[in-house]
Amino acid sequence: MTALPFLGIDRSVNGRRWTLRQGDERMALAISQRLALPEVVGRVLAARGVSLDAAQSFLHPTLRDLIPNPSVFAGMDEAAERVAVAVEGAEKIAVFGDYDVDGATSSALLLRFLRAVGADVRAYIPDRMAEGYGPNAAALLKLRAGGCSLVLTVDCGITAFEPLQAAQDAGLDVVVVDHHQAEPRLPAAVAVVNPKRLDCTSGQGHLAAVGVAFLLCVAVNRALRNSGWYAGGRREPDLRQWLDIVALGTVCDVVPLTGLNRALVTQGLKVAAKRGNAGIAALADVAGVKDRLDAYHLGFILGPRVNAGGRVGESDLGTRLLATDDRDEAVALALRLHEYNAQRQEIEAACLLEAIEMAEGTAAASDDPLVFVHGQGWHPGVVGIVASRLKERYAMPACVLAVEGGLCKGSGRSVPGLDLGRAVIAAREAGLLMAGGGHAMAAGFTLAEDKLPAFRAFLAERLRAQLDAGGIVPTLELDGAIDVGAASPDLVATLAQCGPYGAGNEEPRFVVANCRVARADVVGSGHVRMFLSGAGGMGRLKAIAFRCVDGDLGQALLNSAGRVFHIAGTLRADTWQGRTEAQLVVDDAAPAT
């Protein structure tokens, strides 16, 4: 049975049906009473499945309580032993990483740890355009020829069967440290550590690669301690000092922020607040972040800049930035990444404009339940971001493909209720794709240009079959309603205790009910800034709606003419000149009836 729309909003200004996140109301009340929390905060916790007994530890997660014995991971003990032998034997070690944030943080973490314990180690990050994703035989053989006897692949390698076989044949040992979906067979390696191995019973399949890498550091450190490596006066490193790197990779890889991930990010943010990592501090400075770093800064400010090197610049910049202790080098690298991110934004904007024109030019002639666009010369590094923008704009799955030399590389994003990854995997199994995979909400794929029409038709058919008779109903899930006066800095601070927010622990979204837009103007690149007032003009709340001035939401807010609205969004702290106020980041609005 479909729940009634929250506050009666069946179609908002953005065309969405508002729904109330479901939770045990008695549990919510019990949590708020036992922990002396506002009732709305108890509701937030209960709606995320937090029990009364678990509420205290949820608000204050610790590694001591949540970190497992690394030995519960299949292959971990073998991996730790091989790495420890390499350290003790002064072997040359290479870390072969991916070029995204998870890969960069995993690589930097292992570089820092292995250097700290006295290893001879270097990093190899493949060029996205020239080498593609994951280990390749040429690179591995080059590392072998350069004297490396052990390679650790991080955030990649689990399906690199041919390259790793070539490495083994050349006498190069490989330890795979990954978190992507594994197949029944494993690649040729002395050890494979991946919580998604079919025979791994760790129960930690939600970890990002950097989380797996951190546990490898724990295991190697233990192996070195047991072998007496630190007995001769060598200093054992405190692994907690690198949790800021772990937090950055975990947040940016959009893995569920529950369980161990939650503890890693919570404790990592405490380390990040000290800005002890030269690279993170420099990147925050060039990005203009003055506040205490939180999950939002990691995911939306720092992460895209680290990613920019791999997308449109130099693939190894992120790893180099996060691994250096040289403040001058860190500033120089951060500035280059900041510039690359600006280039990425320009490329993304140009691609998005062309994609919108193409989508709207074909929409009238198609009733397909997805947006499917492709263009010659589009940069493969931005197609995923553009797909996300199109998904948000049209409230339906979106696939964007870059075409070059008869080859198409694409990325797709979906909406709740439509499993895009399943459709893409089926297309690969049907022979339409050279490569492809993903999960319900996101997918990637590579195919020949002449297969584009057939691929589009296949996706449309599969997605249409998933739809029920009512079609796609865009929804906005809300955690409750508050009035202007309740949106205080104290409430924002209390809600922050329920974070860090991200996948699996979504940031609470509330409706500020029955309010008026007291003043609104346009700022920045199409943002609408406003002040909200409550019934009878009581109360005052700052609010901002990003990138909306040309859309229905922006026009409704700018031309409210004193009408009463329900306005939905997330509450954030806004600090200016030492004063902290609450601010609503607006997602949607609807006239109050």
Secondary structure, DSSP 8 states (H G I E B T S, - for coil): -----GGG-SS-TTS-EEEE----HHHHHHHHHHTT--HHHHHHHHHTT--TTTHHHHHS--HHHH---GGGSTTHHHHHHHHHHHHHTT-EEEEEE-SSHHHHHHHHHHHHHHHHTT-EEEEE---HHHH-SS--HHHHHHHHHTTEEEEEEES--TT-HHHHHHHHHTT-EEEEE--S---SS--S-SEEE-TTSTT--SS-TT--HHHHHHHHHHHHHHHHHHHTTTTTS-----GGGGHHHHHHHHHHTT---SHHHHHHHHHHHHHHHTT-SHHHHHHHHHTT--S---HHIIIIIIHHHHHHHHHHS-TTHHHHHHH---HHHHHHHHHHHHHHHHHHHHHHHHHHHHHHHHHHHHHTT---SSEEEEEET--GGGHHHHHHHHHHHHTS-EEEEEEETTEEEEEEE--TT--HHHHHHHHHHTT--SEEEEETTEEEEEEEGGGHHHHHHHHHHHHHHH--TT----EEEE--EE-GGG--HHHHHHHHTT---BTTB----EEEEEEEEEEEEEETTTEEEEEEE-GGG---EEEEETT-TTSHHHHHHHT-TT--EEEEEEEEEEEETTEEEEEEEEEEEEE--
